[in-house]
Amino acid sequence: MYCVDVSDSCEKTRFKNEECMTTDMCMSMSVVFVAMCISIPLIFIFDVLCIYTSSIKVDGVTDIGKGARKCGMQWFMSLLCASIAIYFASNLYMSLKYRYG
């Protein structure tokens, strides 16, 4: 939502209901609302996956089904967290590179 300086010539995105907090920081509250409507259910689903994964009880080594399910869910959540971290790190890098050269 806050990617580039609004006074730059490359910044073309303007919204009708855009509000400026400072001279270089403007955002649309409708965009913030839509972002919240998308992210809150995804966070809820991730939390449910965490609870489900931690609730799986493996009784012993011979319980291969539950063990494989728990291991698979842990791998899935690890890969999901790593991919989100890489995504945000690349966005941060590009933002800093654009801002400071």
ZADRENLUM-260512 format. One record per atom (N, C-alpha, C, O): y, x, z; residue in one letter; atom name. Coordinates in Angstrom, 3 decimals. Last residue first. Layout:
BEGIN
VONU  Y  X  Z  A  CA
...
# end
This chain:
BEGIN
VONU  3.760  18.373  -3.657  G  N
VONU  3.567  19.248  -4.816  G  CA
VONU  2.406  20.094  -4.768  G  C
VONU  2.164  20.863  -5.699  G  O
VONU  4.151  16.435  -1.777  Y  N
VONU  4.644  17.783  -1.491  Y  CA
VONU  4.390  18.801  -2.603  Y  C
VONU  4.773  19.965  -2.482  Y  O
VONU  3.202  14.008  -2.965  R  N
VONU  4.422  14.027  -2.149  R  CA
VONU  5.011  15.447  -2.032  R  C
VONU  6.220  15.634  -2.171  R  O
VONU  0.855  14.668  -4.310  Y  N
VONU  1.950  14.046  -5.046  Y  CA
VONU  3.263  14.209  -4.276  Y  C
VONU  4.303  14.509  -4.862  Y  O
VONU  -0.629  15.720  -2.219  K  N
VONU  -0.357  16.547  -3.378  K  CA
VONU  0.812  15.975  -4.176  K  C
VONU  1.661  16.723  -4.660  K  O
VONU  -0.808  13.502  -0.544  L  N
VONU  -0.086  14.690  -0.089  L  CA
VONU  0.271  15.604  -1.249  L  C
VONU  1.350  16.197  -1.266  L  O
VONU  -2.311  11.820  -2.216  S  N
VONU  -0.998  11.394  -1.726  S  CA
VONU  -0.171  12.595  -1.282  S  C
VONU  1.014  12.698  -1.601  S  O
VONU  -4.644  13.309  -2.573  M  N
VONU  -3.810  13.006  -3.731  M  CA
VONU  -2.407  12.555  -3.304  M  C
VONU  -1.424  12.880  -3.970  M  O
VONU  -5.562  13.384  0.101  Y  N
VONU  -5.275  14.617  -0.627  Y  CA
VONU  -4.340  14.349  -1.803  Y  C
VONU  -3.363  15.071  -2.006  Y  O
VONU  -5.973  10.660  0.594  L  N
VONU  -5.007  11.400  1.395  L  CA
VONU  -4.600  12.678  0.678  L  C
VONU  -3.418  13.021  0.648  L  O
VONU  -8.010  10.148  -1.261  N  N
VONU  -6.730  9.439  -1.362  N  CA
VONU  -5.640  10.163  -0.585  N  C
VONU  -4.507  10.268  -1.055  N  O
VONU  -9.997  11.824  -0.230  S  N
VONU  -9.468  12.081  -1.576  S  CA
VONU  -8.145  11.365  -1.790  S  C
VONU  -7.246  11.909  -2.431  S  O
VONU  -10.395  10.618  2.257  A  N
VONU  -9.933  12.004  2.195  A  CA
VONU  -9.361  12.323  0.816  A  C
VONU  -8.350  13.017  0.709  A  O
VONU  -11.367  8.109  1.506  F  N
VONU  -10.071  8.198  2.159  F  CA
VONU  -9.523  9.622  2.148  F  C
VONU  -8.311  9.815  2.041  F  O
VONU  -13.823  8.937  0.273  Y  N
VONU  -12.841  8.130  -0.451  Y  CA
VONU  -11.450  8.268  0.173  Y  C
VONU  -10.471  8.512  -0.532  Y  O
VONU  -15.124  10.246  2.368  I  N
VONU  -14.761  10.996  1.160  I  CA
VONU  -13.694  10.247  0.366  I  C
VONU  -12.763  10.861  -0.156  I  O
VONU  -15.463  8.071  4.131  A  N
VONU  -14.684  9.238  4.540  A  CA
VONU  -14.240  10.057  3.330  A  C
VONU  -13.098  10.513  3.277  A  O
VONU  -17.136  6.434  2.588  I  N
VONU  -15.813  5.944  2.977  I  CA
VONU  -14.917  7.108  3.384  I  C
VONU  -13.739  7.137  3.025  I  O
VONU  -19.389  8.096  2.436  S  N
VONU  -18.673  7.737  1.204  S  CA
VONU  -17.288  7.190  1.513  S  C
VONU  -16.347  7.459  0.765  S  O
VONU  -20.118  8.257  5.155  A  N
VONU  -19.733  9.469  4.422  A  CA
VONU  -18.958  9.126  3.161  A  C
VONU  -17.972  9.791  2.843  A  O
VONU  -20.762  5.565  5.684  C  N
VONU  -19.668  6.222  6.412  C  CA
VONU  -19.189  7.469  5.682  C  C
VONU  -17.985  7.713  5.597  C  O
VONU  -22.933  5.280  3.878  L  N
VONU  -21.767  4.420  3.781  L  CA
VONU  -20.561  5.048  4.477  L  C
VONU  -19.462  5.062  3.923  L  O
VONU  -24.737  7.139  4.883  L  N
VONU  -24.195  7.314  3.534  L  CA
VONU  -22.941  6.464  3.322  L  C
VONU  -22.000  6.896  2.657  L  O
VONU  -25.219  5.948  7.384  S  N
VONU  -24.683  7.309  7.298  S  CA
VONU  -24.058  7.565  5.931  S  C
VONU  -22.975  8.142  5.837  S  O
VONU  -26.308  3.492  6.637  M  N
VONU  -25.039  3.512  7.356  M  CA
VONU  -24.406  4.900  7.331  M  C
VONU  -23.183  5.017  7.264  M  O
VONU  -28.681  4.417  5.385  F  N
VONU  -27.713  3.602  4.650  F  CA
VONU  -26.353  3.647  5.322  F  C
VONU  -25.340  3.823  4.645  F  O
VONU  -29.948  5.715  7.528  W  N
VONU  -29.544  6.478  6.343  W  CA
VONU  -28.485  5.721  5.552  W  C
VONU  -27.504  6.311  5.100  W  O
VONU  -30.379  3.498  9.182  Q  N
VONU  -29.551  4.604  9.657  Q  CA
VONU  -29.082  5.478  8.498  Q  C
VONU  -27.938  5.933  8.490  Q  O
VONU  -32.066  1.965  7.572  M  N
VONU  -30.757  1.431  7.936  M  CA
VONU  -29.828  2.539  8.422  M  C
VONU  -28.635  2.530  8.119  M  O
VONU  -34.291  3.717  7.485  G  N
VONU  -33.582  3.351  6.264  G  CA
VONU  -32.190  2.808  6.551  G  C
VONU  -31.236  3.149  5.852  G  O
VONU  -35.043  3.730  10.185  C  N
VONU  -34.629  4.971  9.539  C  CA
VONU  -33.832  4.684  8.266  C  C
VONU  -32.819  5.331  8.003  C  O
VONU  -35.758  1.016  10.513  K  N
VONU  -34.684  1.597  11.315  K  CA
VONU  -34.153  2.878  10.678  K  C
VONU  -32.941  3.090  10.634  K  O
VONU  -37.849  0.827  8.619  R  N
VONU  -36.674  -0.039  8.507  R  CA
VONU  -35.493  0.556  9.280  R  C
VONU  -34.371  0.599  8.776  R  O
VONU  -39.654  2.690  9.620  A  N
VONU  -39.085  2.900  8.290  A  CA
VONU  -37.826  2.061  8.107  A  C
VONU  -36.850  2.519  7.514  A  O
VONU  -40.250  1.462  12.088  G  N
VONU  -39.686  2.816  12.040  G  CA
VONU  -39.013  3.103  10.704  G  C
VONU  -37.932  3.689  10.660  G  O
VONU  -41.391  -0.934  11.303  K  N
VONU  -40.131  -0.948  12.037  K  CA
VONU  -39.457  0.425  12.010  K  C
VONU  -38.234  0.521  11.918  K  O
VONU  -43.669  0.175  9.916  G  N
VONU  -42.739  -0.776  9.305  G  CA
VONU  -41.383  -0.780  9.991  G  C
VONU  -40.348  -0.644  9.337  G  O
VONU  -45.132  1.795  11.694  I  N
VONU  -44.482  2.396  10.537  I  CA
VONU  -43.431  1.459  9.933  I  C
VONU  -42.389  1.932  9.477  I  O
VONU  -46.145  2.307  14.493  D  N
VONU  -45.361  1.168  14.015  D  CA
VONU  -44.488  1.630  12.847  D  C
VONU  -43.281  1.827  12.987  D  O
VONU  -47.236  4.646  15.406  T  N
VONU  -48.045  3.855  14.481  T  CA
VONU  -47.308  2.632  13.935  T  C
VONU  -47.796  1.985  13.009  T  O
VONU  -45.514  5.603  17.274  V  N
VONU  -45.574  6.293  15.993  V  CA
VONU  -46.316  5.454  14.961  V  C
VONU  -46.040  5.554  13.766  V  O
VONU  -44.080  2.654  18.850  G  N
VONU  -44.817  3.913  18.812  G  CA
VONU  -44.807  4.496  17.411  G  C
VONU  -44.184  3.962  16.493  G  O
VONU  -42.133  0.669  18.810  D  N
VONU  -43.033  0.795  19.954  D  CA
VONU  -43.776  2.122  19.984  D  C
VONU  -44.064  2.646  21.060  D  O
VONU  -38.801  0.459  18.142  V  N
VONU  -40.040  1.026  17.610  V  CA
VONU  -40.942  1.328  18.791  V  C
VONU  -40.596  2.123  19.665  V  O
VONU  -36.563  -2.071  17.861  K  N
VONU  -37.330  -1.284  18.831  K  CA
VONU  -38.638  -0.839  18.191  K  C
VONU  -39.458  -1.652  17.764  K  O
VONU  -33.451  -2.731  16.688  I  N
VONU  -34.829  -2.540  16.250  I  CA
VONU  -35.529  -1.600  17.221  I  C
VONU  -35.118  -0.450  17.376  I  O
VONU  -30.818  -2.686  17.480  S  N
VONU  -31.719  -3.623  18.166  S  CA
VONU  -33.179  -3.477  17.742  S  C
VONU  -34.060  -4.051  18.382  S  O
VONU  -29.431  -0.959  15.860  S  N
VONU  -29.705  -0.523  17.229  S  CA
VONU  -30.658  -1.452  17.961  S  C
VONU  -31.252  -1.055  18.963  S  O
VONU  -29.315  -2.525  13.542  T  N
VONU  -30.033  -1.252  13.525  T  CA
VONU  -30.366  -0.791  14.940  T  C
VONU  -31.461  -0.287  15.189  T  O
VONU  -27.737  -4.680  14.411  Y  N
VONU  -29.103  -4.915  13.962  Y  CA
VONU  -29.925  -3.627  13.993  Y  C
VONU  -31.082  -3.630  14.413  Y  O
VONU  -25.331  -3.351  14.972  I  N
VONU  -26.045  -4.044  16.054  I  CA
VONU  -27.498  -4.271  15.665  I  C
VONU  -28.397  -4.081  16.484  I  O
VONU  -24.689  -2.406  12.384  C  N
VONU  -24.844  -1.480  13.513  C  CA
VONU  -25.650  -2.115  14.641  C  C
VONU  -26.548  -1.485  15.199  C  O
VONU  -24.500  -4.824  10.977  L  N
VONU  -25.516  -3.838  10.603  L  CA
VONU  -25.752  -2.830  11.718  L  C
VONU  -26.892  -2.440  11.971  L  O
VONU  -22.266  -5.899  12.298  V  N
VONU  -23.557  -6.594  12.399  V  CA
VONU  -24.698  -5.650  12.012  V  C
VONU  -25.752  -5.669  12.646  V  O
VONU  -20.340  -4.046  11.448  D  N
VONU  -20.671  -4.155  12.871  D  CA
VONU  -22.006  -4.861  13.084  D  C
VONU  -22.787  -4.469  13.951  D  O
VONU  -20.309  -4.622  8.690  F  N
VONU  -20.701  -3.286  9.146  F  CA
VONU  -21.086  -3.318  10.623  F  C
VONU  -22.063  -2.679  11.013  F  O
VONU  -19.344  -7.253  8.801  I  N
VONU  -20.684  -6.997  8.258  I  CA
VONU  -21.184  -5.627  8.709  I  C
VONU  -22.352  -5.482  9.069  I  O
VONU  -16.764  -6.727  9.844  F  N
VONU  -17.709  -7.563  10.587  F  CA
VONU  -19.143  -7.323  10.115  F  C
VONU  -20.055  -7.205  10.933  F  O
VONU  -15.673  -5.258  7.760  I  N
VONU  -15.841  -4.615  9.070  I  CA
VONU  -16.838  -5.405  9.911  I  C
VONU  -17.664  -4.818  10.611  I  O
VONU  -15.633  -7.281  5.827  L  N
VONU  -16.436  -6.076  5.606  L  CA
VONU  -16.676  -5.317  6.915  L  C
VONU  -17.768  -4.795  7.141  L  O
VONU  -13.822  -9.155  6.953  P  N
VONU  -15.239  -9.508  6.792  P  CA
VONU  -16.139  -8.296  6.555  P  C
VONU  -17.278  -8.272  7.022  P  O
VONU  -11.462  -7.382  6.908  I  N
VONU  -12.010  -7.906  8.163  I  CA
VONU  -13.456  -8.388  8.000  I  C
VONU  -14.279  -8.056  8.853  I  O
VONU  -10.789  -6.798  4.199  S  N
VONU  -11.349  -5.772  5.077  S  CA
VONU  -11.993  -6.325  6.343  S  C
VONU  -12.992  -5.772  6.805  S  O
VONU  -9.801  -9.139  2.998  I  N
VONU  -10.931  -8.427  2.407  I  CA
VONU  -11.587  -7.507  3.418  I  C
VONU  -12.814  -7.441  3.491  I  O
VONU  -7.713  -9.908  4.621  C  N
VONU  -8.766  -10.892  4.329  C  CA
VONU  -9.994  -10.242  3.698  C  C
VONU  -11.107  -10.744  3.850  C  O
VONU  -6.131  -7.602  4.495  M  N
VONU  -6.771  -7.968  5.760  M  CA
VONU  -7.911  -8.951  5.518  M  C
VONU  -8.965  -8.840  6.144  M  O
VONU  -5.293  -7.763  1.845  A  N
VONU  -6.057  -6.594  2.285  A  CA
VONU  -6.779  -6.886  3.601  A  C
VONU  -7.918  -6.459  3.791  A  O
VONU  -3.820  -10.144  1.981  V  N
VONU  -5.031  -10.090  1.153  V  CA
VONU  -5.901  -8.909  1.557  V  C
VONU  -7.125  -9.037  1.608  V  O
VONU  -1.732  -9.259  3.688  F  N
VONU  -2.602  -10.368  4.085  F  CA
VONU  -3.912  -10.359  3.290  F  C
VONU  -4.987  -10.545  3.860  F  O
VONU  -0.535  -7.268  2.124  V  N
VONU  -1.106  -6.920  3.422  V  CA
VONU  -2.078  -7.996  3.869  V  C
VONU  -3.150  -7.676  4.383  V  O
VONU  0.356  -8.866  0.037  V  N
VONU  -0.627  -7.820  -0.246  V  CA
VONU  -1.306  -7.382  1.049  V  C
VONU  -2.515  -7.151  1.071  V  O
VONU  2.208  -10.416  1.410  S  N
VONU  1.052  -11.088  0.811  S  CA
VONU  -0.039  -10.067  0.463  S  C
VONU  -1.227  -10.368  0.581  S  O
VONU  4.143  -8.581  2.097  M  N
VONU  3.313  -9.114  3.168  M  CA
VONU  2.102  -9.864  2.608  M  C
VONU  1.069  -9.938  3.273  M  O
VONU  4.742  -5.655  0.365  S  N
VONU  4.652  -7.099  0.257  S  CA
VONU  3.708  -7.609  1.345  S  C
VONU  2.592  -7.109  1.484  S  O
VONU  6.951  -2.978  1.213  M  N
VONU  5.619  -3.552  1.016  M  CA
VONU  5.720  -5.069  0.984  M  C
VONU  6.661  -5.667  1.507  M  O
VONU  8.649  0.150  1.191  C  N
VONU  8.660  -1.290  0.919  C  CA
VONU  7.226  -1.776  0.736  C  C
VONU  6.390  -1.070  0.172  C  O
VONU  10.390  2.804  2.066  M  N
VONU  9.120  2.159  2.427  M  CA
VONU  9.244  0.651  2.268  M  C
VONU  9.856  -0.031  3.090  M  O
VONU  12.846  4.030  1.766  D  N
VONU  11.736  4.495  0.919  D  CA
VONU  10.401  3.851  1.257  D  C
VONU  9.366  4.312  0.776  D  O
VONU  14.599  2.827  3.524  T  N
VONU  15.007  2.956  2.123  T  CA
VONU  13.859  3.366  1.220  T  C
VONU  13.889  3.080  0.023  T  O
VONU  12.440  0.684  5.472  T  N
VONU  13.433  1.747  5.345  T  CA
VONU  13.797  1.845  3.870  T  C
VONU  13.348  1.033  3.061  T  O
VONU  11.274  -1.763  4.893  M  N
VONU  11.493  -1.388  6.285  M  CA
VONU  12.563  -0.289  6.370  M  C
VONU  13.457  -0.328  7.215  M  O
VONU  11.645  -4.295  2.558  C  N
VONU  11.817  -2.864  2.785  C  CA
VONU  12.111  -2.622  4.260  C  C
VONU  13.054  -3.182  4.819  C  O
VONU  9.412  -6.587  1.098  E  N
VONU  10.396  -6.321  2.140  E  CA
VONU  10.447  -4.820  2.374  E  C
VONU  9.414  -4.151  2.388  E  O
VONU  8.675  -8.683  -1.626  E  N
VONU  8.634  -7.337  -1.059  E  CA
VONU  9.766  -7.154  -0.052  E  C
VONU  10.915  -7.513  -0.310  E  O
VONU  8.104  -10.979  -3.062  N  N
VONU  8.376  -11.090  -1.629  N  CA
VONU  8.328  -9.738  -0.926  N  C
VONU  7.974  -9.665  0.250  N  O
VONU  7.582  -10.074  -5.652  K  N
VONU  8.700  -10.984  -5.397  K  CA
VONU  9.088  -10.996  -3.919  K  C
VONU  10.272  -11.021  -3.581  K  O
VONU  6.971  -6.564  -6.093  F  N
VONU  6.522  -7.905  -5.750  F  CA
VONU  7.737  -8.763  -5.438  F  C
VONU  8.781  -8.263  -5.018  F  O
VONU  6.356  -3.914  -8.326  R  N
VONU  7.325  -4.646  -7.524  R  CA
VONU  6.765  -6.045  -7.289  R  C
VONU  6.157  -6.636  -8.182  R  O
VONU  5.374  -0.923  -9.601  T  N
VONU  4.890  -2.109  -8.920  T  CA
VONU  5.984  -2.694  -8.039  T  C
VONU  6.474  -2.039  -7.119  T  O
VONU  6.212  1.466  -10.616  K  N
VONU  6.563  0.265  -11.375  K  CA
VONU  6.191  -1.023  -10.644  K  C
VONU  6.645  -2.101  -11.026  K  O
VONU  7.013  4.665  -10.175  E  N
VONU  6.658  3.492  -9.375  E  CA
VONU  7.149  2.237  -10.077  E  C
VONU  8.350  1.973  -10.128  E  O
VONU  8.102  6.671  -11.675  C  N
VONU  6.727  6.262  -11.999  C  CA
VONU  6.301  5.019  -11.233  C  C
VONU  5.319  4.378  -11.606  C  O
VONU  10.578  7.235  -10.616  S  N
VONU  10.535  6.501  -11.881  S  CA
VONU  9.130  6.031  -12.232  S  C
VONU  8.976  5.088  -13.007  S  O
VONU  11.016  6.645  -7.114  D  N
VONU  10.498  7.439  -8.225  D  CA
VONU  10.406  6.581  -9.482  D  C
VONU  10.186  5.371  -9.418  D  O
VONU  11.655  4.987  -5.032  S  N
VONU  12.754  5.373  -5.917  S  CA
VONU  12.286  6.213  -7.098  S  C
VONU  13.075  6.476  -8.006  S  O
VONU  9.402  4.679  -3.538  V  N
VONU  9.826  3.545  -4.358  V  CA
VONU  10.966  3.905  -5.300  V  C
VONU  11.211  3.189  -6.271  V  O
VONU  6.916  7.141  -3.463  D  N
VONU  8.288  6.818  -3.136  D  CA
VONU  8.787  5.725  -4.080  D  C
VONU  8.612  5.833  -5.294  D  O
VONU  3.559  5.874  -3.175  V  N
VONU  4.576  6.754  -3.730  V  CA
VONU  5.955  6.269  -3.303  V  C
VONU  6.125  5.140  -2.844  V  O
VONU  2.035  4.272  -1.331  C  N
VONU  1.466  5.382  -2.101  C  CA
VONU  2.525  6.362  -2.564  C  C
VONU  2.385  7.568  -2.357  C  O
VONU  1.211  2.020  0.629  Y  N
VONU  2.337  2.936  0.653  Y  CA
VONU  1.885  4.206  -0.026  Y  C
VONU  1.401  5.125  0.634  Y  O
VONU  -1.185  0.819  0.000  M  N
VONU  0.000  0.000  0.000  M  CA
VONU  1.253  0.866  0.000  M  C
VONU  2.265  0.473  -0.580  M  O
# end
